[in-house]
Amino acid sequence: MDIVAKIGTSSLTDSRGEIRSDAIAKLCDEVAALRLAGHRVVVVTSGAIGAGLPALGLGGDKRPRDAVTLQALSAVGQSRLMGVYHDELGRHGLVVGQVLLAPLDFVERRQYLQARGTLLRLLELGVVPVVNENDAIADDEIRFGDNDRIAALVAHLVDAELLVLLTDTPGLLSADPRLDPSASLIEEIVELDEALEAVAGGPGTVGGSGGMASKIAAAKIATWSGVRTVIAAADRPDVLVDSVAGAPGVGTVVLPHDRDLPARKLWIAFAVGSSGTVVVDAGARRALERGGVSLLPAGVVEVRGDFDVDDAVEISDPDGTVFAKGLVRAPSATARASAGCRSGDLPEGAPRYLVHADDLVLLP
């Protein structure tokens, strides 16, 4: 079985935000156990910034918040973080391979195939790939991104059968235990819906960029890739082995969807924020839901928001129901000017397609 295991900042760092070598040692012990059992594992790790803090004397109350300093910390900390993985996996005779990824690696087909080829070859060679975002040069990823989504996309990239998201809680709970002592673990999710997303809440720890909401978003990406997902506590004994075995109570198990979207459409649907909304008439909705067609300006009745070419927009019907999402081929001003126009009546410079079929995905 091919497995992707992601561990977050909150599980890797101490109260000062610095890396805990013991946490990485535990993870590597379990990766080694899976390798001994014949499985292949990709590790997706956070922690480069945390590893850079002590080196630059910026831990504790001195921890910076500005993006440029965080990038510098990541550049300093990444090699130190990999050094810990090198040492801990080396104790088991395993070789580690560093792979730094950015969102473009999942959107541009050539880069997607390159990343896929590299990761699969590393696995064939018996290497344990350790993946992180390329935070040192990716401003937006530090401010808005998180490794949960990267892990879900990596699971799709390598055709993994299991994604394990390791965190500082037992899994998704029925309520916030700080507010409701009776909160219990939700052990299995068949279908992710708005109610479960509401239970997941908002961002996580100060040092991290994720939280349970991010893990649910990642699980949604994975399930639409046909990948079973487990959200579990990083400090649980044998958490990876039990996740593979399907042991009861290991965490929250999210069952895979029977639909398998390509990586580009997964990114559009779940990993890119929307910059606006395009409202279409009933006929356009019916045509789009049949599949394989592009959104033409003739079917547009209203354009909301301010967006540019290649930004993501939600597509809704006149009742406000969002049923699709896509990347637009015109800025918002041009989209408004061409709304309702047939091909022969389009303003000069307006594209024939507002959202091409290749850049459009129907949402559940």
C-alpha positions as CSV (number, residue, x, y, z in Angstrom):
1,M,0.0,0.0,0.0
2,D,1.2,3.5,-0.7
3,I,0.5,5.9,2.2
4,V,0.9,9.6,2.6
5,A,1.4,10.7,6.2
6,K,1.3,14.4,7.1
7,I,2.3,15.9,10.4
8,G,1.6,19.5,11.4
9,T,3.4,22.3,13.2
10,S,1.3,21.8,16.3
11,S,2.5,18.2,16.6
12,L,6.1,19.0,15.8
13,T,6.9,22.1,17.9
14,D,7.0,22.9,21.6
15,S,5.5,25.9,23.4
16,R,8.3,28.2,22.1
17,G,7.5,27.1,18.5
18,E,10.8,25.1,18.2
19,I,11.1,21.6,16.7
20,R,10.7,18.6,19.0
21,S,13.1,15.9,17.8
22,D,11.2,13.3,19.8
23,A,8.1,13.9,17.8
24,I,9.9,13.3,14.5
25,A,11.6,10.2,16.0
26,K,8.2,8.7,16.9
27,L,7.0,9.4,13.4
28,C,10.1,7.9,11.8
29,D,9.8,4.8,14.0
30,E,6.3,4.2,12.6
31,V,7.3,4.9,9.1
32,A,10.0,2.3,9.5
33,A,7.5,-0.2,10.8
34,L,5.3,0.3,7.8
35,R,8.3,-0.1,5.4
36,L,9.2,-3.3,7.2
37,A,5.6,-4.5,6.5
38,G,6.0,-3.9,2.8
39,H,4.3,-0.5,2.5
40,R,5.7,2.7,0.8
41,V,5.3,6.0,2.6
42,V,5.5,9.6,1.7
43,V,5.9,12.0,4.6
44,V,4.5,15.6,4.3
45,T,6.0,17.7,7.0
46,S,5.6,21.2,8.4
47,G,8.1,22.7,10.8
48,A,10.8,24.5,8.7
49,I,10.0,27.9,10.3
50,G,10.0,26.3,13.7
51,A,13.4,24.7,13.0
52,G,14.8,28.1,12.0
53,L,13.6,30.0,15.1
54,P,16.4,28.9,17.6
55,A,19.1,29.3,14.9
56,L,18.2,33.0,14.5
57,G,17.3,33.6,18.2
58,L,13.7,34.4,17.3
59,G,11.8,31.9,19.4
60,G,9.2,32.5,22.1
61,D,8.0,36.1,22.5
62,K,10.3,37.2,19.7
63,R,8.5,35.0,17.1
64,P,8.0,37.3,14.0
65,R,4.8,37.5,12.0
66,D,5.8,39.3,8.8
67,A,6.0,37.2,5.6
68,V,9.5,38.1,4.6
69,T,11.0,37.1,8.0
70,L,9.0,33.9,7.9
71,Q,10.5,33.1,4.5
72,A,14.0,33.7,5.9
73,L,13.3,31.5,8.8
74,S,12.0,28.7,6.5
75,A,15.2,29.0,4.4
76,V,17.3,28.6,7.5
77,G,15.2,25.9,9.1
78,Q,14.5,23.6,6.1
79,S,17.9,22.1,6.1
80,R,17.9,21.7,9.9
81,L,14.5,20.0,9.7
82,M,15.7,17.6,7.0
83,G,18.7,16.9,9.1
84,V,16.5,15.6,11.9
85,Y,14.6,13.4,9.4
86,H,17.9,12.2,7.9
87,D,19.2,11.1,11.4
88,E,15.9,9.5,12.6
89,L,15.2,7.6,9.4
90,G,18.8,6.7,9.2
91,R,18.6,4.8,12.5
92,H,16.4,2.4,10.6
93,G,18.6,2.2,7.6
94,L,16.3,4.3,5.5
95,V,17.2,7.0,3.0
96,V,15.3,10.3,3.0
97,G,14.7,12.5,-0.1
98,Q,13.7,16.1,0.2
99,V,10.9,17.3,-2.2
100,L,9.8,21.0,-2.0
101,L,6.5,21.7,-3.8
102,A,4.4,24.8,-4.7
103,P,0.8,25.1,-5.9
104,L,1.9,25.5,-9.5
105,D,3.3,22.0,-9.4
106,F,-0.3,20.7,-9.3
107,V,-1.8,23.1,-11.8
108,E,0.7,23.1,-14.7
109,R,0.6,19.7,-16.4
110,R,4.3,19.5,-17.2
111,Q,5.3,20.4,-13.6
112,Y,2.7,18.0,-12.3
113,L,4.1,15.1,-14.4
114,Q,7.6,16.0,-13.3
115,A,6.7,16.0,-9.6
116,R,4.8,12.8,-10.0
117,G,7.7,11.1,-11.8
118,T,10.2,12.2,-9.2
119,L,8.1,11.0,-6.3
120,L,7.3,7.7,-7.8
121,R,10.9,7.0,-8.7
122,L,12.0,7.9,-5.2
123,L,9.5,5.3,-3.9
124,E,10.7,2.7,-6.4
125,L,14.3,3.3,-5.2
126,G,13.2,2.6,-1.6
127,V,13.6,6.2,-0.5
128,V,11.2,7.9,2.0
129,P,10.3,11.2,0.3
130,V,9.8,14.0,2.8
131,V,7.7,16.8,1.3
132,N,7.2,20.4,2.3
133,E,5.9,23.5,0.7
134,N,8.5,25.7,-0.8
135,D,7.9,28.4,1.8
136,A,11.2,30.2,1.4
137,I,10.0,31.7,-2.0
138,A,6.2,31.3,-1.8
139,D,4.8,34.3,0.0
140,D,1.1,33.4,-0.4
141,E,1.7,29.8,0.8
142,I,3.0,31.0,4.2
143,R,0.2,33.4,4.7
144,F,-2.7,31.4,3.3
145,G,-1.6,27.9,2.5
146,D,-1.2,24.8,4.6
147,N,0.4,21.4,4.2
148,D,-2.9,19.6,4.7
149,R,-4.0,20.4,1.1
150,I,-0.6,19.7,-0.2
151,A,-0.7,16.3,1.4
152,A,-4.1,15.5,-0.1
153,L,-2.8,16.5,-3.6
154,V,0.4,14.5,-3.1
155,A,-1.9,11.5,-2.2
156,H,-3.5,12.0,-5.6
157,L,-0.2,12.5,-7.3
158,V,1.2,9.1,-6.2
159,D,-2.1,7.2,-6.4
160,A,-1.9,6.6,-2.6
161,E,-4.6,4.4,-1.0
162,L,-4.4,6.1,2.4
163,L,-3.8,9.7,3.7
164,V,-3.1,10.1,7.4
165,L,-3.4,13.6,8.8
166,L,-1.6,13.7,12.1
167,T,-2.6,16.5,14.5
168,D,-2.8,17.4,18.2
169,T,-6.4,16.1,18.7
170,P,-7.8,12.5,18.5
171,G,-9.7,13.5,15.3
172,L,-12.8,15.4,14.5
173,L,-14.9,15.8,17.6
174,S,-18.7,16.4,17.8
175,A,-18.1,19.8,19.5
176,D,-15.4,21.9,21.0
177,P,-14.3,20.0,24.1
178,R,-13.4,23.4,25.8
179,L,-17.0,24.4,25.6
180,D,-18.7,21.0,25.7
181,P,-17.2,18.3,28.0
182,S,-19.5,15.7,26.4
183,A,-17.8,16.1,23.0
184,S,-17.0,12.8,21.4
185,L,-14.9,11.5,18.5
186,I,-16.6,11.2,15.2
187,E,-15.1,7.9,14.1
188,E,-16.4,7.6,10.5
189,I,-17.6,10.1,7.9
190,V,-19.4,8.8,4.8
191,E,-20.1,12.1,3.2
192,L,-18.6,15.5,4.1
193,D,-21.3,18.2,4.3
194,E,-21.7,21.8,5.6
195,A,-22.7,20.6,9.1
196,L,-19.5,18.7,9.5
197,E,-17.5,21.6,8.1
198,A,-19.2,23.8,10.7
199,V,-18.2,21.4,13.5
200,A,-14.6,21.6,12.3
201,G,-14.5,25.3,13.0
202,G,-11.7,27.8,12.1
203,P,-7.9,28.0,12.1
204,G,-5.7,26.0,14.6
205,T,-2.7,27.0,16.6
206,V,-0.8,30.3,16.4
207,G,2.3,28.5,15.0
208,G,0.4,26.5,12.5
209,S,-1.6,27.5,9.4
210,G,-4.2,24.7,9.4
211,G,-6.6,23.6,12.1
212,M,-9.4,21.0,11.8
213,A,-11.2,23.0,9.1
214,S,-8.1,22.7,7.0
215,K,-8.0,18.9,7.6
216,I,-11.6,18.5,6.6
217,A,-10.9,20.5,3.4
218,A,-7.9,18.2,2.7
219,A,-10.0,15.1,3.4
220,K,-12.5,16.4,0.8
221,I,-9.8,16.6,-1.8
222,A,-8.6,13.1,-0.9
223,T,-12.0,11.5,-0.9
224,W,-12.7,13.0,-4.4
225,S,-9.4,11.3,-5.4
226,G,-10.7,7.9,-4.1
227,V,-8.3,8.0,-1.2
228,R,-9.3,6.9,2.3
229,T,-8.4,9.6,4.9
230,V,-7.7,9.2,8.6
231,I,-7.4,12.3,10.9
232,A,-5.7,11.2,14.1
233,A,-3.5,12.2,17.0
234,A,0.2,12.3,16.3
235,D,1.1,11.2,19.8
236,R,-1.2,8.1,19.7
237,P,0.9,4.9,19.9
238,D,1.2,3.1,16.6
239,V,-1.1,5.6,14.9
240,L,0.2,4.9,11.4
241,V,0.1,1.2,11.7
242,D,-3.4,1.2,13.2
243,S,-4.6,3.6,10.4
244,V,-3.4,1.1,7.8
245,A,-5.0,-1.8,9.6
246,G,-8.3,0.1,10.0
247,A,-8.2,-0.3,13.8
248,P,-11.4,1.0,15.5
249,G,-11.1,4.3,17.3
250,V,-7.8,5.3,15.7
251,G,-9.2,8.6,14.7
252,T,-11.8,10.0,12.3
253,V,-12.0,8.0,9.1
254,V,-13.3,9.7,6.0
255,L,-14.4,7.2,3.4
256,P,-13.4,7.8,-0.3
257,H,-15.9,9.1,-2.9
258,D,-16.6,7.0,-6.0
259,R,-15.6,10.0,-8.2
260,D,-12.0,10.5,-9.2
261,L,-11.2,14.1,-10.3
262,P,-8.0,15.0,-12.1
263,A,-5.5,17.0,-10.0
264,R,-6.1,20.3,-11.8
265,K,-9.8,20.1,-11.1
266,L,-9.2,19.1,-7.5
267,W,-7.1,22.2,-7.1
268,I,-9.7,24.4,-8.7
269,A,-12.6,22.9,-6.6
270,F,-11.1,22.8,-3.2
271,A,-7.7,24.5,-2.9
272,V,-8.2,27.9,-4.7
273,G,-10.2,30.6,-3.1
274,S,-13.0,32.2,-5.1
275,S,-12.7,35.8,-6.2
276,G,-16.3,36.3,-7.4
277,T,-19.5,34.7,-8.5
278,V,-21.0,34.2,-12.0
279,V,-24.7,33.7,-12.0
280,V,-26.1,31.7,-14.9
281,D,-29.6,31.0,-16.2
282,A,-31.4,27.6,-15.9
283,G,-30.5,26.6,-19.4
284,A,-26.8,27.2,-18.8
285,R,-26.9,25.2,-15.6
286,R,-28.5,22.2,-17.3
287,A,-25.9,22.3,-20.1
288,L,-23.0,22.5,-17.6
289,E,-24.3,19.7,-15.5
290,R,-24.5,17.4,-18.5
291,G,-20.7,17.8,-18.6
292,G,-18.0,18.4,-21.1
293,V,-19.2,21.9,-22.1
294,S,-17.8,25.4,-21.5
295,L,-19.6,28.3,-20.0
296,L,-20.5,30.8,-22.7
297,P,-21.2,34.5,-22.0
298,A,-24.8,34.0,-23.4
299,G,-25.8,32.0,-20.3
300,V,-24.5,34.6,-17.8
301,V,-27.1,36.8,-16.1
302,E,-25.0,38.5,-13.5
303,V,-21.3,38.9,-12.4
304,R,-20.4,39.6,-8.8
305,G,-17.0,40.5,-7.4
306,D,-13.8,41.8,-8.8
307,F,-11.6,39.2,-10.5
308,D,-8.9,38.9,-13.2
309,V,-8.0,36.4,-15.9
310,D,-7.4,32.9,-14.4
311,D,-8.9,33.7,-11.0
312,A,-11.3,31.2,-9.6
313,V,-15.0,32.0,-9.5
314,E,-18.1,30.2,-8.2
315,I,-20.9,29.5,-10.6
316,S,-24.4,29.7,-9.2
317,D,-28.0,29.6,-10.5
318,P,-30.4,32.5,-10.1
319,D,-31.6,31.1,-6.7
320,G,-28.0,31.4,-5.3
321,T,-27.2,27.7,-5.4
322,V,-23.5,27.3,-6.2
323,F,-23.1,24.2,-8.3
324,A,-19.7,24.7,-10.1
325,K,-16.4,26.5,-9.9
326,G,-13.9,27.4,-12.5
327,L,-11.1,29.6,-13.7
328,V,-12.3,32.6,-15.8
329,R,-10.8,33.7,-19.1
330,A,-11.8,37.3,-18.7
331,P,-11.6,40.0,-16.0
332,S,-14.8,40.9,-14.2
333,A,-15.3,44.1,-16.2
334,T,-15.2,42.2,-19.5
335,A,-17.4,39.4,-18.1
336,R,-20.0,42.0,-17.1
337,A,-19.9,43.7,-20.5
338,S,-20.3,40.3,-22.3
339,A,-23.0,38.8,-20.0
340,G,-25.9,37.6,-22.1
341,C,-24.2,38.2,-25.4
342,R,-24.1,35.6,-28.1
343,S,-20.8,34.9,-29.8
344,G,-21.4,37.3,-32.7
345,D,-22.4,40.1,-30.4
346,L,-19.4,39.9,-27.9
347,P,-17.5,43.1,-27.2
348,E,-14.1,43.5,-28.8
349,G,-11.5,41.4,-27.0
350,A,-14.0,39.4,-25.0
351,P,-13.2,35.6,-25.1
352,R,-15.7,33.2,-26.6
353,Y,-15.7,31.1,-23.5
354,L,-16.0,32.7,-20.0
355,V,-15.0,29.4,-18.3
356,H,-13.6,26.6,-20.5
357,A,-14.6,23.0,-19.8
358,D,-11.0,22.1,-18.9
359,D,-11.1,24.7,-16.1
360,L,-14.6,23.9,-14.8
361,V,-15.6,21.4,-12.1
362,L,-19.1,20.5,-10.9
363,L,-19.4,20.6,-7.1
364,P,-21.4,18.1,-5.0
